[in-house]
């Protein structure tokens, strides 16, 4: 049982932090992609 708890604390925390950061950055990446797609239209004007 102690092995599982040790495993979850050592591996579970970095996994949770990674998913949290990926979730936060996803919205910003989508905004960046939209801006890049709109760039040619803005350059023509």
Backbone bond lengths (Angstrom), bond angles and torsions (degrees), N, CA, C in turn:
res aa  C-N    CA-C-N  psi(-1)  N-CA   C-N-CA  omega(-1)  CA-C   N-CA-C  phi
1 X - - - 1.456 - - 1.538 111.04 -
2 X 1.313 116.75 -40.43 1.455 119.90 -179.54 1.527 110.99 -64.76
3 X 1.331 115.77 -30.51 1.460 119.70 178.85 1.522 110.38 -64.09
4 X 1.325 117.16 -42.27 1.465 121.13 179.75 1.524 111.44 -66.01
5 X 1.301 116.38 -41.34 1.471 119.81 179.49 1.527 109.95 -65.09
6 X 1.313 115.94 -42.20 1.466 120.06 177.89 1.521 110.47 -63.01
7 X 1.318 116.26 -42.45 1.463 120.88 179.04 1.524 111.05 -62.07
8 X 1.319 116.79 -45.12 1.467 120.29 -179.01 1.524 112.00 -65.57
9 X 1.314 117.31 -37.61 1.466 118.50 -179.82 1.524 111.86 -73.48
10 X 1.325 117.15 -33.87 1.461 119.83 -178.51 1.520 112.72 -80.10
11 X 1.319 117.85 -35.20 1.459 121.89 -175.18 1.522 111.58 -103.64
12 X 1.299 117.08 -35.45 1.468 121.30 -175.95 1.519 113.44 -64.96
13 X 1.314 117.01 -40.66 1.465 119.71 -178.95 1.522 112.45 -64.03
14 X 1.337 119.69 -49.33 1.471 118.42 177.75 1.526 112.99 -61.58
15 X 1.314 117.74 -35.02 1.461 120.82 178.17 1.528 109.58 -65.56
16 X 1.323 117.04 -44.07 1.465 120.74 179.70 1.531 110.93 -62.89
17 X 1.310 117.35 -42.44 1.469 121.17 179.26 1.525 110.04 -64.32
18 X 1.327 117.29 -41.41 1.461 121.27 179.70 1.513 111.27 -61.87
19 X 1.334 117.06 -46.73 1.465 119.71 179.31 1.522 111.52 -63.97
20 X 1.320 117.47 -37.71 1.455 120.71 177.91 1.528 111.00 -62.53
21 X 1.331 116.23 -46.78 1.465 119.87 -179.32 1.523 111.69 -66.67
22 X 1.336 117.99 -38.73 1.459 120.53 176.94 1.522 111.28 -63.54
23 X 1.317 116.47 -38.26 1.470 120.51 178.71 1.530 110.58 -65.40
24 X 1.322 117.11 -40.90 1.468 120.52 -179.60 1.521 112.28 -68.28
25 X 1.313 116.79 -39.63 1.463 120.24 -174.79 1.527 111.40 -79.55
26 X 1.329 117.87 -18.19 1.470 120.71 -177.40 1.528 111.45 -59.90
27 X 1.305 118.00 -44.24 1.454 121.17 179.94 1.519 112.19 -63.87
28 X 1.307 116.06 -39.83 1.461 119.95 179.67 1.519 111.13 -68.61
29 X 1.325 117.02 -36.41 1.464 120.48 177.47 1.524 111.05 -66.17
30 X 1.329 116.99 -40.27 1.461 120.04 177.86 1.525 110.97 -62.50
31 X 1.319 117.20 -41.07 1.460 121.11 177.40 1.523 110.91 -63.94
32 X 1.319 117.35 -40.16 1.458 121.59 178.25 1.525 111.31 -64.43
33 X 1.321 117.21 -41.81 1.466 121.40 178.64 1.526 110.50 -63.47
34 X 1.329 117.09 -43.51 1.469 120.60 178.23 1.532 110.54 -62.21
35 X 1.320 116.94 -40.02 1.461 120.42 179.53 1.523 111.14 -65.53
36 X 1.313 117.09 -39.85 1.468 120.46 178.91 1.519 110.69 -66.47
37 X 1.331 117.21 -38.11 1.464 119.93 178.55 1.533 111.59 -68.23
38 X 1.324 117.60 -31.14 1.463 121.42 -179.07 1.527 112.35 -83.53
39 X 1.300 118.18 -12.41 1.462 121.90 -175.83 1.529 113.85 -59.72
40 X 1.337 121.23 -44.91 1.478 118.85 179.08 1.530 112.96 -60.19
41 X 1.324 117.86 -37.91 1.458 120.67 178.07 1.520 111.18 -64.18
42 X 1.328 117.20 -39.76 1.462 120.13 -179.64 1.530 111.06 -71.24
43 X 1.309 117.68 -29.88 1.454 120.68 -179.88 1.546 111.05 -73.92
44 X 1.329 117.15 -27.94 1.466 120.41 178.37 1.506 112.60 -73.68
45 X 1.317 116.67 -29.28 1.484 120.24 -176.57 1.493 113.01 -75.41
